[in-house]
Each structure stands twice: as C-alpha cells, then as structure tokens.
C-alpha cells in the first residue's frame, strides 16, 4: 500500500512537469511580415485567462486604439487588455475574446501551447473564418 501511494505520487509529480503553463510573457510576431510587434503578458484573474500588452517593440510605442469601440476607444495600446475571459478546456483555452488594436475588431479567441512548449498558437475567429499567429515565450 505504501509502495503504491509513493509510486502514484511520483507519477503525478512527473506528469505535472509535462504540462506547460500558458501564463507569462509572450512575444507577438506579425504573421504576414514575421516582425516582432509586442510583448503580451498572459495572466489569470478569478479563474479566467487574460492578456495585456506590456511592451511595444515597434516605433508605435505611444499608439492609441483609434478604431476601438467602447471604453478602449482612443486609449493607449500599451497596458491594454486584449485577451479576455478565456477558460481551460482540455489542452486549449477558449470561450473568450481577443482584440486586434490595429483595426479595433474583437474576435473569439483560442490559445494552445505548441509542441515545443515555447510557442503559443493564438487563433482569432468569426464563425468558420480564422487567423492564426504563433507567439514565442520570453
């Protein structure tokens, strides 16, 4: 009995090491140009996943979201929350939204850790149409 419990404890510890946390800082990369754009910090608040821009890597450091709607209109993009309300569902996070501050549009969002654990698949979609970016862990 003691041996079985010890073995179970070891297996749980090893298995937990294989699952990589989505939380932390990720460098965004433009899917069309391949250029680095910003750093987004993914964090958890009240059981849901959010992401905010914590650094801008282009010359647009003081840009505002002129095309956004509501309380984000004309607000600085730096420190703006662009990912909101995602929940873990097996190996993906979904059920929330992502904002593209360049065009002010909001999309349904799905995040998934890549095979190498240092890549984040970021997918924004409307119905069956989607666009995917791959962000890099910092």
C-alpha positions in Angstrom: 0.0 0.0 0.0 2.8 2.4 0.9 4.7 1.5 -2.3 1.5 2.1 -4.4 1.0 5.5 -2.8 4.6 6.5 -3.4 4.5 5.4 -7.0 1.3 7.3 -7.6 2.8 10.4 -6.0 5.9 10.2 -8.3 3.7 9.7 -11.4 1.6 12.7 -10.6 4.7 14.8 -10.0 6.3 13.7 -13.3 3.0 14.2 -15.2 2.6 17.7 -13.9 6.0 18.6 -15.2 4.9 17.8 -18.7 2.0 20.3 -18.8 3.4 23.8 -19.5 1.7 26.9 -18.1 0.2 29.3 -20.6 0.9 32.1 -18.1 3.8 34.5 -18.6 5.1 36.8 -21.2 4.9 36.1 -24.9 6.5 38.0 -27.8 4.0 38.6 -30.6 5.1 38.1 -34.2 3.3 39.5 -37.2 2.0 36.6 -39.2 2.4 38.5 -42.5 5.8 40.2 -42.1 7.4 37.9 -39.4 8.5 41.0 -37.4 8.2 41.2 -33.7 5.5 43.6 -32.6 4.9 43.5 -28.8 5.1 41.6 -25.6 1.8 40.3 -24.1 1.6 39.1 -20.5 -0.9 36.3 -20.1 -2.3 36.1 -16.5 -5.2 34.5 -14.6 -7.8 36.5 -12.7 -10.7 34.9 -10.9 -10.2 31.6 -12.8 -10.1 33.1 -16.3 -7.3 34.0 -18.6 -6.4 37.5 -19.7 -3.6 39.1 -21.7 -2.4 42.6 -21.8 0.3 44.4 -23.9 3.2 45.2 -21.6 5.7 46.3 -24.2 5.6 47.6 -27.8 8.6 46.6 -29.9 7.9 48.9 -32.9 8.2 52.6 -33.4 4.5 52.9 -32.4 5.2 52.9 -28.7 2.6 55.7 -27.9 -0.1 54.4 -30.3 -3.8 54.6 -29.3 -6.6 52.3 -30.3 -8.4 54.9 -32.5 -10.5 52.2 -34.2 -11.6 50.5 -31.0 -15.1 50.9 -29.6 -16.4 51.5 -26.1 -14.1 52.3 -23.2 -11.0 51.3 -25.2 -11.5 53.9 -28.0 -8.5 56.3 -28.2 -6.9 54.6 -25.2 -3.1 53.7 -25.2 -2.4 50.3 -26.7 0.4 49.9 -24.1 -1.1 48.2 -21.0 -4.3 47.5 -22.9 -6.1 44.2 -22.1 -6.5 42.5 -25.5 -7.4 38.9 -24.4 -10.4 38.5 -22.1 -12.3 35.7 -20.3 -10.7 32.5 -21.6 -11.2 29.2 -19.8 -9.2 26.0 -19.9 -10.8 23.2 -21.9 -8.6 20.2 -22.1 -5.4 21.4 -23.8 -6.8 24.7 -25.2 -8.1 27.9 -23.7 -11.2 29.4 -25.3 -14.6 30.9 -24.6 -13.3 34.5 -24.6 -12.2 37.2 -27.0 -9.1 38.8 -28.4 -8.9 42.4 -29.7 -6.8 43.5 -32.7 -5.8 47.1 -31.7 -4.8 47.8 -35.3 -8.3 47.5 -36.7 -10.3 47.7 -33.4 -12.1 44.4 -34.1 -12.8 41.8 -31.5 -12.8 38.1 -32.3 -13.5 34.9 -30.5 -10.2 33.5 -29.2 -8.4 30.2 -28.7 -5.0 29.7 -27.3 -2.9 26.5 -27.3 0.6 25.7 -26.2 2.7 24.3 -29.1 4.6 21.0 -29.2 7.9 22.7 -28.2 6.2 24.4 -25.1 7.7 27.7 -26.1 5.3 28.6 -28.8 1.7 29.8 -28.3 -0.8 29.2 -31.1 -3.1 32.3 -31.0 -6.3 32.0 -33.1 -8.9 34.7 -33.6 -12.0 33.7 -35.4 -15.5 34.5 -36.5 -17.7 31.5 -37.4 -15.6 29.3 -39.6 -13.1 32.0 -40.6 -9.9 32.3 -38.5 -6.4 33.7 -38.5 -3.6 32.1 -36.5 -0.4 33.6 -35.1 2.4 32.0 -33.3 3.9 33.8 -30.3 7.2 33.0 -28.6 7.7 32.5 -24.9 10.0 35.0 -23.2 
